[in-house]
Amino acid sequence: MKRGKAIYANAQMSTPQIRLFCELGTDAERLLERAMQQQGLSARAHDRILKVARTVADLEGAQDIAVKHIAEAIQYRTLDRSYWS
């Protein structure tokens, strides 16, 4: 990237970088919005889910974040909330 600092892990992405590298299709966006409403998640949780979904997609070698990547990231978030809240 020309602007900003280099990132070495998806967890380091800033909000503008999340918007750039974590674009979602309609179905994936719908799933994430539904999870946000049902679980009462914050905007911060939204961005964290996107970062995890990007990582899951990267590990699979996928260029785009698919519905299954969002679903897996939501499951991790749900586990996190059940064990740490």
N, C-alpha and C positions, 0 to 999 in steps of 0.2 A: 504494500500500500504506500502511496506517496505521502499521505497525511497520517499523522498519529504514529504510535509506536507499533512495532511488530508484535504479533501474538504467537505464542507457542502452544497454547492449549485453548480449546473452545471456551473454557471457564473464564479466560481473560478477555473475552469479547466485550466491547462497550456496546451501549444501546444502538448507536448507528451501525456498528459492525453486525450486530444481531439482525437488524433490518436488512442489511445487505446480503448476508450469508445464510439466513434462515427463512427464506421465502417459502410460503406454504401454498399448496393447492386449495381449492375450495373445500373439499371433503376434510382435509387435515385441519384447516382453519375452523371448520364447523365443530369438529371433535374437540379441539382445544377450547373453543368458546363454551361448549356444553360442559366440559370438565370444570372450567373456571366458575361457571354459575352454580353447578351442583355442589362443588366442594368449597365454594367461597374463597377462592384463591386470589391473591393480590397480584398487582402488576409485576412485582419482583418475582413471584412464583412463575408467572407467565414467561418471563425472560429466562428463568432457570430451566424450565421445561424445554424451551426452544434450544438452549445450549446443549442439554442432554440429548435431545432428539437429533441435533446436528452431529453429535458424537456417535450416536448409534448408527446413523446413516453413513458416517465416515468409516466406521468399523466394518460395515457391510460393503463398502466400496461404492455406495450409491451417491450420485451427484445431487439428487433432490431429496428432500425430506418427505417421506411418504406417511400415509395414515398409520401404518404399523409402527413407524419410528415415534410418532407422537404418542400412540397408545402405550408403547413401552416406557417412554419418558414419564407419562402420567402415572403409570404403575409404580415406578421408582419413587415418584413424589408422594404417592399415597402411602407407600411403605415407610418413607421417611417421616411423614406426619404421624403415622400410627405408633412408631417406635420412639420418637423424640418429642412428642407434644404432651 
